[in-house]
Amino acid sequence: QKEVEQNSGPLSVPEGAIASLNCTYSDRGSQSFFWYRQYSGKSPELIMFIYSNGDKEDGRFTAQLNKASQYVSLLIRDSQPSDSATYLCAAPGRTGRRALTFGSGTRLQVQP
Amino acid sequence: NAGVTQTPKFRILKIGQSMTLQCAQDMNHNYMYWYRQDPGMGLKLIYYSVGAGITDKGEVPNGYNVSRSTTEDFPLRLELAAPSQTSVYFCASSSGGSNQPQHFGDGTRLSIL
């Protein structure tokens, strides 16, 4: 089982819709989770992090964490074409919690 | 606002050549990381460091070496370049371990021919 798993997509949503991106992780002891956005040819950019069960909102983005089910999700409300990118989920990995393990990413396409 | 700076941005190497990818950060972060990203794939950890003088292997360390003589710099060395090392290399830093976000440089796109 991979440590951090994401559906590779592409996930296609119309402009203005809610995009829902999901991620599962294997380490039950993980305490922190991060979502990065990566545009084609660019470096990953942090957009959200969450430490506690429940929801965390920041503008159009909401991160949801369910530790019992070992999944974390990212909701993007009012999706815009500029949100089209690959979204990477990250959680503590094998390195004794000194580094993050990244999922392979979900490619999001927002159709105008 | 420099953050994490990587040089060079692009490089083409011949098989068997050596080179060093440079990474510097000005945020006084103790933790630094090197990742590689192959087309359409996620990030794979090559090496990381938790402070000056301390380095450790990640998921894919073979063919690479690192050193950390200062807090600011974390160079990655390829000794005998192979086509399998064609990739985009990202350096990142953070103020803590896995409970803190990592800040990435712009990457080095490396082709081995």
Contacts between the chains, C-beta under 8 A, distances in Angstrom:
chain1	res1	chain2	res2	distance
A	8	B	40	8.0
A	30	B	98	7.9
A	31	B	99	6.2
A	32	B	98	6.3
A	32	B	99	4.6
A	32	B	100	7.8
A	34	B	101	5.7
A	34	B	102	7.8
A	42	B	106	7.6
A	42	B	107	7.9
A	43	B	90	5.8
A	43	B	104	4.2
A	43	B	105	6.4
A	43	B	106	5.3
A	43	B	107	5.2
A	44	B	43	7.3
A	44	B	90	7.4
A	44	B	104	5.2
A	45	B	104	7.5
A	46	B	101	4.8
A	46	B	102	7.6
A	46	B	103	7.4
A	49	B	101	5.7
A	51	B	99	7.6
A	88	B	42	6.5
A	88	B	43	7.1
A	90	B	102	7.8
A	91	B	98	7.6
A	92	B	97	7.6
A	92	B	98	3.4
A	92	B	99	7.6
A	93	B	45	7.3
A	93	B	98	7.1
A	94	B	59	7.8
A	95	B	45	7.3
A	95	B	48	6.7
A	95	B	56	7.1
A	95	B	58	6.9
A	95	B	98	7.7
A	97	B	97	5.3
A	97	B	98	4.4
A	97	B	99	7.4
A	98	B	31	6.9
A	98	B	48	6.6
A	98	B	50	5.8
A	98	B	56	7.7
A	98	B	97	4.3
A	98	B	98	6.4
A	99	B	31	7.7
A	99	B	33	6.0
A	99	B	45	5.7
A	99	B	48	5.1
A	99	B	58	6.8
A	99	B	97	7.1
A	99	B	98	6.2
A	100	B	98	5.4
A	100	B	102	6.1
A	101	B	45	7.5
A	102	B	35	7.8
A	102	B	42	4.7
A	102	B	43	4.3
A	103	B	42	5.8
A	104	B	41	5.9
A	104	B	42	3.8
A	105	B	42	5.6
